[in-house]
Amino acid sequence: MLNSFWFQALVIFALILLNGFFAMSEIAIVASRKARLQQKAAEGNASSQRVLELKAHPGPFLSSMQVGVTLIGILSGALGERTLSESLGHDLKNIPWLAPYASLVSLITVVVGITIVSIIVGELVPKRVALSNPETAASRLVHPVRIFSLFFRPLERLLTGSTELILKVLKIHETPEPPVTEDELVLMLKEGRKAGVFQEVEQLVVENVLYLDDKGAHGYITPRVDVIYLEKDAGETEVKQFILENQQQSSFPVCAGGMDNVVGTAEVKRLLTAMAMGTYTSLKDYLEPPHFLPETVSALKVLGIFKEKNISLVFIIDEYGGLLGVMTMQNILERLFGAAVPHHKEAPRLMRRSDGSYLIDGALPMADFARFFDCEREWEHEKGEYHTVAGFILVRMGRIPAPGNYFVWKTFYFEISEMDGNRVDTIIVRKFEKRALANQ
């Protein structure tokens, strides 16, 4: 019985199944997501908590799994070559025309057979099963894994110690990684949208939130030339008319002789309350001190200031103290939610035309342009001291352009549509395929 071919084959198959257990356990625990395990552990799942403990210190666990896989490989090879191959070779010798080649044929047959079964049953299938639901698989396998780890503990400690010693000699230090990075979140959002888990608008909103701390204020401000303000000596009638014409504003700047001399901000709600109660005196009596911030401040920082100081408007200045523009809560919301935020009949900054080209506002942040046209990698090499499409055009052309001027950059055709004094107001942009551009 012990020398029979089928009994030996059954023993080797059992070893391959054990190898599959080790492979499945390793993949399941490594691929399981901490967030889901933590959620299950918080719900009282003890197995999930043990998986988290293994993931926190994976060295001993991985060493134990590797010991098991290595021992099984050695045993399978030894049994296959010495017993299974010999048994099959003995049977093949009874076939006259195969008798001269019986040993070679039996060896090749056994090696190929064990290899195929080992790859399919011992590696591919277990790993695919583990990857289909790693958290559940890890929770079910963690208990036998701990038992095997205890069994291999002496050898595992030797291997772990030797590995750490070699890493120290090579001066390789393990650095703890955050549970999830911003780039991983963005990638997960994109994959989730492709799979139908998220809507496109959900992906864009979350990505915009993640970028709040990455960019300066330039992408969120209303440029100085577009800022609407009142002079501090404006009368009550003028103030009422201003509020009626600019109903989207909850506060506005107040100046003395132009934007070079900002004296404060006025809250619309406070002004209307005073007017309704008949206690309104003059505009300067309702002014709040202006808040100036450098152009390098992030939108996330500005949000914190809005909340801390209970304001909704700040002034952005450059390194020389010159006013660049204003930044409001409305600016941030428009960047986060796009079309979901009412624009009060303002023209969109990027509009597709019937001929396939785009009409673009010069104040559109260049980062948004690059993201929309999926050319962030190309623009990465072109970054300079500008933040808007208009600034990019001025740098590329090296002069103040005129309507009708154009140039080609990468696979894009830029044509100046309208100018507002020296400011690039609107641009026509066409995107070409590389082949079409080469043939022009």
Buried (B, 14 or more C-beta within 10 A) or exposed (E): EEEEBEBBBEBBBEBBBBBBBBBBBBBBBBBBBBEBBBEBBEEEBEBBBBBBEBBEEEBBBBBBBBBBBBBBBEBBBEBBBEBBBBBBBBEBBEEEEBEEBBBEBBBEBBBEBBEEBBEEBBBEBBBEBBEEBBBBBBBBBBEEBBEBBEEBEEBBEEBBEEEEEEEEEEEEEEEEEEEEEEEEEBEBBEEBBEEEEBEEEEBBBBBBEBBBEEBBBBBBBBBBEEBEBBBBEBEBEEBBEBBEEEEEBBBBBBBEEEBEEBBBBBBBEEBBEBBEEEEBEEBBEBBBEBBEBEBEBBBBBBBEBBEEEEBBBBBBBEEEEEBBBBBBBBBBBBBBEBEEBEEEEEEEBBEEEEEEBBBBBBBBBBBBBBBEBEBEEBBEEBEEEBBBBBBBBBEBBEEEBEEEBEEEBBBBBBBBBEBEEEBBBBBBBBBBEEEEBEEE
